[in-house]
Amino acid sequence: MKTTKNWTRRMVGLLLAFTLISTCLFAGTLAKYVTSASGSDTARVAKWGVAIDASAVDGLFKTSYAKDDSSYTLTADTVISSNSDKLVAPGTTGAMAGLSITGVPEVASRVSISVDTTASVLTGWFDASNAPYEPVLWTLKNGSGAVVGGASDVSFADLKTALNGVSIDLPPNTDLAASDLGYAVSWRWPFSTSSGNDIKDTFLGNKVPAPTITLKFDVTVTQID
C-alpha cells in the first residue's frame, strides 16, 4: 500500500515537472518581440514632349512681292519671279513667321540657335569696283517683338552673330509656347536711298549669275543636367 502511494506521488511529481517544462518551452515559442517594415516605390519617366516647327524659315523669301507705289495700276505685284526661284529686289521686304516651340517638359531645358556658317552666305554681292555691297538690312526679334542682340537693320554678319547668341535656360514645367521663344528674322532692301546706290543696285540686278542669299540655322531644345 505504501509502495503504491509513493509511486503515485512520483508520477504526480513527474507530470508536474513535465508541465512546468512544457509551459516554459511553449512560452518561449509563443511569446517574442517582433519588429518589421516594408517599402515600395514607383517612378515614371519625366515628360519631355518638346516639338519645334521650323517651317516658318521657308517663308523668309518669296517668289513675288506686292506693290508699294499706289500709282502703279497694272498688277498687284511689282516683283514676280519668272520661275520658281525666290527673289529679293530694291524696295522689297520679308519676314519669317516666329518659330513654333511647344511642350511643357518636366526637366530644365535650354533653347539655343546656331547658324550654319558654311551654308549661310552672301554670294556675288559686289559692286562694279568689286567692293562688297550689301544693301539688305536684317532684324532679329523674339516672340514678344523685342529686338534681340541689338540686331535691328544690321548686316548679314551681325544677324548671324545675334542668332548664334540665342541661348535661354528654362526651369522644369515651363510652357515653351508661352515663353517668348518665337524668334523671327526679317529683312528689307531700301528703295532708292541715293543715286550712287541706285547704280550699285542696278549692277547687282544685271550680274550673271545673280547674287544670292542663303540663311540656314538650327534651333535646338536640350535637357539641362
Backbone torsions as a table, in degrees:
resi	resn	phi	psi	omega
1	MET	NA	-42.4	178.7
2	LYS	-65.9	-36.8	-179.8
3	THR	-65.3	-39.5	179.5
4	THR	-64.8	-40.7	178.6
5	LYS	-62.9	-42.8	-180.0
6	ASN	-62.9	-41.0	179.6
7	TRP	-63.7	-39.9	179.4
8	THR	-64.0	-42.2	179.5
9	ARG	-63.0	-41.1	179.6
10	ARG	-63.5	-42.1	179.9
11	MET	-63.9	-42.0	178.1
12	VAL	-62.0	-41.7	179.7
13	GLY	-64.0	-41.8	179.6
14	LEU	-65.2	-42.3	178.8
15	LEU	-62.3	-41.0	178.6
16	LEU	-63.3	-43.0	179.3
17	ALA	-64.0	-42.6	178.8
18	PHE	-62.6	-40.5	179.0
19	THR	-62.6	-43.7	179.4
20	LEU	-64.2	-41.6	179.8
21	ILE	-65.1	-43.6	179.9
22	SER	-62.8	-40.8	179.7
23	THR	-61.7	-41.6	179.3
24	CYS	-65.3	-41.0	-179.0
25	LEU	-66.1	-47.8	179.7
26	PHE	-66.1	-35.4	178.6
27	ALA	-63.1	-38.8	178.0
28	GLY	-68.0	-27.3	-179.2
29	THR	-84.3	-39.7	-172.8
30	LEU	-91.8	-18.2	-179.1
31	ALA	-116.0	112.9	-179.7
32	LYS	-157.6	159.6	174.2
33	TYR	-79.1	137.0	178.1
34	VAL	-138.6	124.4	173.7
35	THR	-126.0	130.4	-179.4
36	SER	-143.1	159.5	177.7
37	ALA	-153.4	152.9	177.3
38	SER	-137.8	153.7	-179.1
39	GLY	-138.3	152.7	177.7
40	SER	-156.0	145.4	-179.7
41	ASP	-151.6	150.1	179.4
42	THR	-139.5	140.3	178.5
43	ALA	-134.8	155.0	172.5
44	ARG	-119.9	163.1	178.1
45	VAL	-70.1	134.6	179.1
46	ALA	-61.5	140.9	-177.4
47	LYS	-71.4	138.2	173.1
48	TRP	-106.9	-76.5	169.9
49	GLY	64.2	25.6	-179.0
50	VAL	-88.4	136.0	176.4
51	ALA	-132.9	139.6	179.4
52	ILE	-123.9	127.9	175.2
53	ASP	-110.3	104.3	-177.1
54	ALA	-98.3	11.1	-178.1
55	SER	-63.7	-21.0	-179.7
56	ALA	-60.8	-27.1	-178.9
57	VAL	-61.7	-31.4	-177.8
58	ASP	-65.7	-16.4	-178.7
59	GLY	-94.5	11.9	-177.7
60	LEU	-65.3	-39.6	178.4
61	PHE	-117.6	158.0	-176.6
62	LYS	-131.3	169.2	175.7
63	THR	-91.2	-11.5	177.9
64	SER	-152.5	156.2	-179.4
65	TYR	-136.9	139.2	-178.0
66	ALA	-70.7	155.7	-178.9
67	LYS	-69.5	152.8	174.4
68	ASP	-113.8	-25.6	-179.1
69	ASP	-86.7	112.2	-177.1
70	SER	-68.1	-16.6	179.5
71	SER	-79.1	-10.7	178.4
72	TYR	-83.1	117.2	-170.5
73	THR	-113.5	1.9	-172.7
74	LEU	-78.9	-40.9	-175.7
75	THR	-152.9	163.2	-179.6
76	ALA	-74.0	-24.0	-178.0
77	ASP	-111.7	138.6	178.3
78	THR	-105.6	-8.6	175.1
79	VAL	-130.9	119.7	-179.1
80	ILE	-138.6	126.9	179.2
81	SER	-68.7	141.4	177.8
82	SER	-81.5	-8.9	176.3
83	ASN	-141.8	-150.4	-179.3
84	SER	-91.4	4.2	-179.8
85	ASP	-69.3	137.9	173.0
86	LYS	-80.2	150.4	-171.0
87	LEU	-127.2	159.7	162.2
88	VAL	-133.1	149.6	-179.2
89	ALA	-157.7	162.4	176.2
90	PRO	-55.1	135.4	179.3
91	GLY	88.1	-3.4	-180.0
92	THR	-96.7	156.2	176.5
93	THR	-138.6	160.0	178.5
94	GLY	-158.2	158.8	178.8
95	ALA	-157.7	143.9	173.6
96	MET	-92.7	148.1	174.8
97	ALA	-64.0	154.9	-178.4
98	GLY	-61.3	142.2	177.1
99	LEU	-58.2	139.9	179.6
100	SER	-101.8	111.8	176.3
101	ILE	-122.1	119.7	-176.8
102	THR	-126.3	164.3	179.1
103	GLY	126.0	156.4	176.3
104	VAL	-130.6	75.5	-176.6
105	PRO	-66.7	144.3	179.6
106	GLU	-87.9	13.6	176.7
107	VAL	-126.6	158.2	174.4
108	ALA	-64.9	144.0	-175.7
109	SER	-137.4	157.8	178.6
110	ARG	-125.8	125.2	176.7
111	VAL	-101.6	125.9	-178.5
112	SER	-140.3	154.4	176.9
113	ILE	-123.3	134.4	176.9
114	SER	-131.6	133.2	-179.1
115	VAL	-88.3	135.5	171.7
116	ASP	-77.9	94.7	-173.3
117	THR	-68.2	-23.2	178.0
118	THR	-73.1	-40.6	-177.9
119	ALA	-85.9	-27.6	-175.7
120	SER	-86.3	97.5	-173.6
121	VAL	-143.9	156.4	166.2
122	LEU	-100.1	126.1	-177.9
123	THR	-118.1	122.7	174.1
124	GLY	84.1	14.4	-177.1
125	TRP	-89.2	76.7	178.3
126	PHE	-134.2	148.2	177.6
127	ASP	-86.2	-170.7	-175.5
128	ALA	-64.7	-24.3	178.6
129	SER	-90.1	7.3	-179.8
130	ASN	69.3	21.1	175.4
131	ALA	-90.0	143.6	178.8
132	PRO	-57.9	133.1	178.2
133	TYR	-134.6	118.7	-174.6
134	GLU	-131.7	87.6	-177.5
135	PRO	-79.2	-15.8	-177.3
136	VAL	-79.4	128.9	-179.0
137	LEU	-109.2	144.7	-170.7
138	TRP	-122.4	149.3	177.9
139	THR	-138.5	140.6	177.1
140	LEU	-123.2	126.3	178.7
141	LYS	-128.7	155.5	176.0
142	ASN	-91.3	-174.1	-175.1
143	GLY	-63.0	-22.5	178.9
144	SER	-92.4	1.8	177.7
145	GLY	89.8	6.4	179.8
146	ALA	-84.6	139.7	177.9
147	VAL	-65.6	137.1	-177.6
148	VAL	-105.1	130.4	174.3
149	GLY	60.8	26.3	179.7
150	GLY	70.0	12.8	-175.1
151	ALA	-85.3	79.5	176.0
152	SER	-128.3	114.9	-175.9
153	ASP	55.0	52.4	-178.1
154	VAL	-110.3	174.9	179.2
155	SER	-73.7	168.2	178.5
156	PHE	-62.5	-39.2	179.0
157	ALA	-63.5	-41.8	178.8
158	ASP	-67.0	-35.5	176.3
159	LEU	-61.4	-45.5	-179.3
160	LYS	-62.3	-37.6	177.9
161	THR	-64.3	-43.0	179.7
162	ALA	-64.9	-41.6	178.4
163	LEU	-63.0	-43.5	-179.9
164	ASN	-66.5	-20.0	-178.9
165	GLY	-85.1	-4.5	-177.8
166	VAL	-76.1	118.1	176.0
167	SER	-156.6	115.7	-175.3
168	ILE	-127.0	127.5	177.0
169	ASP	-98.4	133.5	-176.1
170	LEU	-128.0	140.9	-179.9
171	PRO	-73.9	166.7	177.6
172	PRO	-58.1	151.9	177.1
173	ASN	64.5	29.3	173.8
174	THR	-87.9	131.9	176.1
175	ASP	-78.1	104.3	-175.1
176	LEU	-64.4	-28.5	-179.2
177	ALA	-69.1	-19.3	-177.4
178	ALA	-113.3	27.0	-172.6
179	SER	-117.5	27.4	177.5
180	ASP	56.4	36.3	-178.2
181	LEU	-97.5	2.7	-177.1
182	GLY	-79.4	61.8	-177.5
183	TYR	-60.3	140.2	-178.2
184	ALA	-138.7	139.8	177.4
185	VAL	-104.8	137.0	173.8
186	SER	-132.9	162.1	-178.6
187	TRP	-147.6	160.7	173.6
188	ARG	-151.6	143.6	174.4
189	TRP	-113.0	101.1	-176.2
190	PRO	-57.1	143.4	-176.5
191	PHE	-93.0	121.2	172.9
192	SER	50.0	66.9	179.1
193	THR	-79.9	-26.5	177.1
194	SER	-164.8	161.8	178.8
195	SER	-64.9	-35.3	178.2
196	GLY	-64.5	-42.2	178.7
197	ASN	-71.1	-29.9	175.0
198	ASP	-60.1	-40.1	178.9
199	ILE	-64.7	-42.1	179.7
200	LYS	-68.3	-39.4	177.4
201	ASP	-60.6	-43.6	179.8
202	THR	-63.1	-39.1	178.7
203	PHE	-62.1	-42.3	177.9
204	LEU	-62.4	-39.7	-178.6
205	GLY	-68.6	-18.5	-179.8
206	ASN	-99.8	-6.2	-175.9
207	LYS	-69.5	142.7	174.5
208	VAL	-129.9	119.8	-0.8
209	PRO	-72.2	158.7	-178.3
210	ALA	-67.5	144.3	175.2
211	PRO	-59.6	149.9	-178.6
212	THR	-132.8	158.6	174.2
213	ILE	-125.3	133.5	173.8
214	THR	-131.7	126.3	175.9
215	LEU	-124.0	124.9	179.4
216	LYS	-138.7	127.6	178.2
217	PHE	-146.5	159.3	-179.0
218	ASP	-111.7	139.2	173.7
219	VAL	-111.9	125.6	-174.8
220	THR	-130.2	136.8	172.0
221	VAL	-116.7	121.5	-177.9
222	THR	-125.9	152.3	175.7
223	GLN	-73.3	139.9	174.7
224	ILE	-96.4	126.3	-177.8
225	ASP	-74.2	NA	NA
